[in-house]
């Protein structure tokens, strides 16, 4: 217990140790935030692309609407596709007449708008969003691992500066 108190004393009294630990924990926090963003993208955004692959929507004849792939409630993906050219480069969007619907750099997605992933984009979709849903345990393990790493680095840095 006295070693722990001595480490806390070193951390609070030595500005170099404090600055180093603030830097370490800032990096760890950044990595944890990146884990959450990655999980969100693979889980929420990826579900749209995985649904198109599962329904084998690979050309105009097999194109599917949002309702046909069960993504009507996925507002995040609808908004991203309407606004983001990055996603429109991956998925081909056709309206009722078989044409894209540009409107000030945005498209309008209606219940008749159909989507498909061209064959040449399948490899990209599979590598970027996987073929199965993201497992929450991977996220939890990553966060726990980063916290353990932070605690170990805190002990190592504080012990090294205090001689404990």
C-alpha positions as a Markdown table, in Angstrom:
| # | Residue | x | y | z |
|---|---|---|---|---|
| 1 | Unk | 0.0 | 0.0 | 0.0 |
| 2 | Unk | 2.9 | 2.4 | 0.8 |
| 3 | Unk | 4.3 | 1.8 | -2.7 |
| 4 | Unk | 1.0 | 2.9 | -4.2 |
| 5 | Unk | 0.9 | 6.0 | -2.1 |
| 6 | Unk | 4.5 | 6.8 | -3.0 |
| 7 | Unk | 3.6 | 6.4 | -6.7 |
| 8 | Unk | 0.7 | 8.8 | -6.3 |
| 9 | Unk | 3.0 | 11.2 | -4.6 |
| 10 | Unk | 5.5 | 11.0 | -7.5 |
| 11 | Unk | 2.7 | 11.6 | -10.0 |
| 12 | Unk | 1.3 | 14.6 | -8.2 |
| 13 | Unk | 4.7 | 16.2 | -7.3 |
| 14 | Unk | 6.7 | 15.6 | -10.5 |
| 15 | Unk | 5.4 | 17.6 | -13.5 |
| 16 | Unk | 7.4 | 15.4 | -15.9 |
| 17 | Unk | 5.7 | 12.3 | -14.8 |
| 18 | Unk | 2.3 | 14.0 | -14.8 |
| 19 | Unk | 2.8 | 15.3 | -18.3 |
| 20 | Unk | 4.0 | 11.9 | -19.6 |
| 21 | Unk | 1.0 | 10.2 | -18.0 |
| 22 | Unk | -1.4 | 12.8 | -19.5 |
| 23 | Unk | 0.1 | 12.1 | -22.9 |
| 24 | Unk | -0.1 | 8.3 | -22.4 |
| 25 | Unk | -3.8 | 8.4 | -21.3 |
| 26 | Unk | -4.7 | 10.9 | -24.1 |
| 27 | Unk | -3.3 | 8.4 | -26.6 |
| 28 | Unk | -5.2 | 5.6 | -25.0 |
| 29 | Unk | -8.4 | 7.6 | -24.9 |
| 30 | Unk | -7.9 | 8.4 | -28.7 |
| 31 | Unk | -7.5 | 4.7 | -29.4 |
| 32 | Unk | -10.6 | 3.8 | -27.4 |
| 33 | Unk | -12.6 | 6.4 | -29.3 |
| 34 | Unk | -11.3 | 5.0 | -32.6 |
| 35 | Unk | -12.4 | 1.5 | -31.5 |
| 36 | Unk | -15.9 | 2.8 | -30.9 |
| 37 | Unk | -16.0 | 4.6 | -34.3 |
| 38 | Unk | -14.7 | 1.5 | -36.1 |
| 39 | Unk | -17.3 | -0.7 | -34.3 |
| 40 | Unk | -20.1 | 1.8 | -35.2 |
| 41 | Unk | -19.1 | 1.9 | -38.9 |
| 42 | Unk | -18.8 | -1.9 | -39.2 |
| 43 | Unk | -22.0 | -2.5 | -37.2 |
| 44 | Unk | -24.4 | 0.2 | -38.5 |
| 45 | Unk | -23.0 | 1.3 | -41.9 |
| 46 | Unk | -21.7 | -2.1 | -42.7 |
| 47 | Unk | -25.1 | -3.7 | -42.1 |
| 48 | Unk | -26.4 | -2.0 | -45.3 |
| 49 | Unk | -23.6 | -3.3 | -47.5 |
| 50 | Unk | -23.8 | -6.8 | -45.9 |
| 51 | Unk | -27.5 | -6.8 | -46.6 |
| 52 | Unk | -27.0 | -6.0 | -50.3 |
| 53 | Unk | -24.4 | -8.8 | -50.5 |
| 54 | Unk | -26.7 | -11.3 | -48.7 |
| 55 | Unk | -29.5 | -10.5 | -51.1 |
| 56 | Unk | -27.1 | -10.8 | -54.1 |
| 57 | Unk | -27.8 | -7.3 | -55.4 |
| 58 | Unk | -24.9 | -7.2 | -57.9 |
| 59 | Unk | -26.5 | -5.6 | -61.0 |
| 60 | Unk | -29.5 | -3.5 | -62.2 |
| 61 | Unk | -31.7 | -6.6 | -62.5 |
| 62 | Unk | -31.1 | -7.7 | -58.9 |
| 63 | Unk | -31.0 | -4.2 | -57.4 |
| 64 | Unk | -32.9 | -3.9 | -54.1 |
| 65 | Unk | -34.8 | -1.1 | -52.3 |
| 66 | Unk | -34.1 | -0.1 | -48.7 |
| 67 | Unk | -37.2 | -2.0 | -47.7 |
| 68 | Unk | -36.2 | -5.2 | -49.5 |
| 69 | Unk | -33.0 | -5.4 | -47.7 |
| 70 | Unk | -34.5 | -4.5 | -44.3 |
| 71 | Unk | -32.7 | -1.2 | -43.8 |
| 72 | Unk | -35.6 | 1.2 | -43.7 |
| 73 | Unk | -34.9 | 2.0 | -40.0 |
| 74 | Unk | -31.1 | 2.5 | -40.6 |
| 75 | Unk | -31.3 | 6.3 | -40.8 |
| 76 | Unk | -27.6 | 6.7 | -40.4 |
| 77 | Unk | -26.8 | 4.8 | -43.6 |
| 78 | Unk | -29.6 | 6.6 | -45.5 |
| 79 | Unk | -28.2 | 10.0 | -44.5 |
| 80 | Unk | -24.6 | 8.9 | -45.3 |
| 81 | Unk | -25.6 | 7.7 | -48.8 |
| 82 | Unk | -27.5 | 10.9 | -49.5 |
| 83 | Unk | -24.6 | 13.1 | -48.5 |
| 84 | Unk | -21.4 | 11.1 | -49.0 |
| 85 | Unk | -19.9 | 10.5 | -52.3 |
| 86 | Unk | -17.6 | 8.0 | -50.7 |
| 87 | Unk | -20.5 | 5.6 | -50.2 |
| 88 | Unk | -22.0 | 6.4 | -53.6 |
| 89 | Unk | -18.7 | 5.3 | -55.2 |
| 90 | Unk | -19.2 | 1.9 | -53.7 |
| 91 | Unk | -22.9 | 1.3 | -54.2 |
| 92 | Unk | -24.7 | 2.1 | -57.4 |
| 93 | Unk | -28.0 | 3.9 | -56.9 |
| 94 | Unk | -30.8 | 3.8 | -59.4 |
| 95 | Unk | -34.1 | 5.6 | -59.2 |
| 96 | Unk | -37.4 | 4.5 | -60.7 |
| 97 | Unk | -36.1 | 5.3 | -64.1 |
| 98 | Unk | -32.8 | 3.6 | -63.6 |
| 99 | Unk | -30.9 | 6.8 | -63.2 |
| 100 | Unk | -29.1 | 8.5 | -60.3 |
| 101 | Unk | -30.9 | 11.4 | -58.8 |
| 102 | Unk | -28.3 | 14.2 | -58.2 |
| 103 | Unk | -29.7 | 17.2 | -56.4 |
| 104 | Unk | -27.1 | 19.8 | -55.3 |
| 105 | Unk | -24.5 | 17.1 | -54.7 |
| 106 | Unk | -27.0 | 15.0 | -52.8 |
| 107 | Unk | -29.4 | 12.3 | -53.9 |
| 108 | Unk | -32.9 | 11.8 | -52.9 |
| 109 | Unk | -33.7 | 8.3 | -51.6 |
| 110 | Unk | -37.3 | 7.3 | -52.0 |
| 111 | Unk | -39.0 | 4.0 | -51.4 |
| 112 | Unk | -38.5 | 3.3 | -55.1 |
| 113 | Unk | -34.7 | 3.9 | -55.1 |
| 114 | Unk | -32.8 | 0.8 | -55.7 |
| 115 | Unk | -29.2 | -0.2 | -54.8 |
| 116 | Unk | -26.7 | -2.7 | -55.9 |
| 117 | Unk | -23.0 | -3.3 | -55.5 |
| 118 | Unk | -21.1 | -3.8 | -58.8 |
| 119 | Unk | -19.1 | -7.0 | -58.9 |
| 120 | Unk | -15.8 | -5.0 | -59.1 |
| 121 | Unk | -16.6 | -3.4 | -55.7 |
| 122 | Unk | -17.4 | -6.7 | -53.9 |
| 123 | Unk | -13.8 | -7.2 | -52.7 |
| 124 | Unk | -13.7 | -3.7 | -51.2 |
| 125 | Unk | -17.1 | -4.2 | -49.5 |
| 126 | Unk | -16.1 | -7.6 | -48.0 |
| 127 | Unk | -12.7 | -6.2 | -46.7 |
| 128 | Unk | -14.1 | -3.0 | -45.4 |
| 129 | Unk | -17.3 | -4.2 | -43.7 |
| 130 | Unk | -16.8 | -7.9 | -43.4 |
| 131 | Unk | -19.3 | -10.6 | -44.1 |
| 132 | Unk | -20.7 | -11.0 | -40.6 |
| 133 | Unk | -21.9 | -8.6 | -37.9 |
| 134 | Unk | -19.3 | -7.1 | -35.7 |
| 135 | Unk | -18.9 | -8.9 | -32.3 |
| 136 | Unk | -19.4 | -6.6 | -29.3 |
| 137 | Unk | -16.9 | -8.7 | -27.4 |
| 138 | Unk | -14.1 | -7.6 | -29.7 |
| 139 | Unk | -14.9 | -4.0 | -28.7 |
| 140 | Unk | -15.1 | -4.8 | -25.0 |
| 141 | Unk | -11.8 | -6.7 | -25.1 |
| 142 | Unk | -10.1 | -3.9 | -27.0 |
| 143 | Unk | -11.2 | -1.3 | -24.4 |
| 144 | Unk | -10.3 | -3.5 | -21.5 |
| 145 | Unk | -6.9 | -4.2 | -23.1 |
| 146 | Unk | -6.2 | -0.4 | -23.5 |
| 147 | Unk | -7.2 | 0.3 | -19.9 |
| 148 | Unk | -4.8 | -2.5 | -18.7 |
| 149 | Unk | -2.1 | -1.1 | -20.9 |
| 150 | Unk | -2.7 | 2.4 | -19.4 |
| 151 | Unk | -2.5 | 1.1 | -15.9 |
| 152 | Unk | 0.7 | -0.8 | -16.6 |
| 153 | Unk | 2.3 | 2.2 | -18.2 |
| 154 | Unk | 1.3 | 4.4 | -15.3 |
| 155 | Unk | 2.9 | 2.0 | -12.8 |
| 156 | Unk | 6.0 | 1.6 | -14.9 |
| 157 | Unk | 6.5 | 5.4 | -15.5 |
| 158 | Unk | 5.7 | 6.3 | -11.9 |
| 159 | Unk | 7.9 | 3.6 | -10.5 |
| 160 | Unk | 10.8 | 4.5 | -12.9 |
| 161 | Unk | 10.7 | 8.1 | -11.8 |
| 162 | Unk | 10.4 | 7.4 | -8.1 |
| 163 | Unk | 12.8 | 4.4 | -7.8 |
| 164 | Unk | 10.0 | 2.3 | -6.1 |
